[in-house]
Amino acid sequence: MLRLHILPELGRWPLAGLRRAHIEQWAARLSLAPSTIRTLHRTLSSLLAAAVEDERIPRNPASGARLPKVDSDDVVPMTAKEVQAVASAMVEHIRTAVVVAAGTGLRQGELFGLTVDRVDFLRRELRVDRQLWSPRTGLPVFAPPKSKASRRTVVLSAVVVEALAAHLATFGPGNDGVVFHTMRGTPVSRVLGGDYIRSAVKRAGLSGITWHSLRHYHASTLLSAGVSPALVAERLGTTSRR
């Protein structure tokens, strides 16, 4: 975000010379979705807030800046700081699931249906060819992925690979080889997974965040880095950003 969108336009200004008008003009020139622009603004605002705390500037010029309106059906993605806050507040045996969700864009069912044999640590990739499905009654079971496009191989960053390796070294695989599981080794149902994320979000002092929010965060990060929407859709296993 800094390299592609913030510094090229605003990096030439000294902190003391940056005004709200400059930020509004910068936001208006960005050829990005309004929700992505708001994510960029939140990142910029957090940097400037740190400058205020360090007494480099008296006030945050990003505060109150007018930004392009977000449609009612357009989701404002999480920031990296919010992802970190949710991960820190998550119960320890599920914490890495937040990192993997944010770093891969997996759906909740794909995330908790991930098994050790689907992860190739040498090639830094994981294979999605099924999901964990929770019936109304009974235990969750493996089921086919959501659609044909959902079958895919996802390349992993070094951060995700290291997090997965550390997680498995500490907690090991659960029943049927699932990577993320309860402390008893049983798979994480949709309801239980929802309980985990809601509790973590509450402890982090946030609201309105679900596992799907981490999927949107991943898509937004890729789009902000200049990855084409078609490639983002392919990575997410869908024909759209959702």
Secondary structure as GFF3:
##gff-version 3
##sequence-region A 1 242
A	DSSP	pi_helix	2	6	.	.	.	ID=ss1
A	DSSP	alpha_helix	7	10	.	.	.	ID=ss2
A	DSSP	three_ten_helix	15	17	.	.	.	ID=ss3
A	DSSP	alpha_helix	20	29	.	.	.	ID=ss4
A	DSSP	alpha_helix	34	53	.	.	.	ID=ss5
A	DSSP	alpha_helix	80	89	.	.	.	ID=ss6
A	DSSP	three_ten_helix	92	94	.	.	.	ID=ss7
A	DSSP	alpha_helix	95	104	.	.	.	ID=ss8
A	DSSP	alpha_helix	108	112	.	.	.	ID=ss9
A	DSSP	three_ten_helix	116	118	.	.	.	ID=ss10
A	DSSP	beta_strand	119	120	.	.	.	ID=ss11
A	DSSP	beta_strand	125	128	.	.	.	ID=ss12
A	DSSP	beta_strand	131	133	.	.	.	ID=ss13
A	DSSP	beta_strand	141	143	.	.	.	ID=ss14
A	DSSP	three_ten_helix	148	150	.	.	.	ID=ss15
A	DSSP	beta_strand	152	155	.	.	.	ID=ss16
A	DSSP	alpha_helix	158	171	.	.	.	ID=ss17
A	DSSP	three_ten_helix	175	177	.	.	.	ID=ss18
A	DSSP	alpha_helix	190	203	.	.	.	ID=ss19
A	DSSP	alpha_helix	211	224	.	.	.	ID=ss20
A	DSSP	alpha_helix	229	236	.	.	.	ID=ss21
###
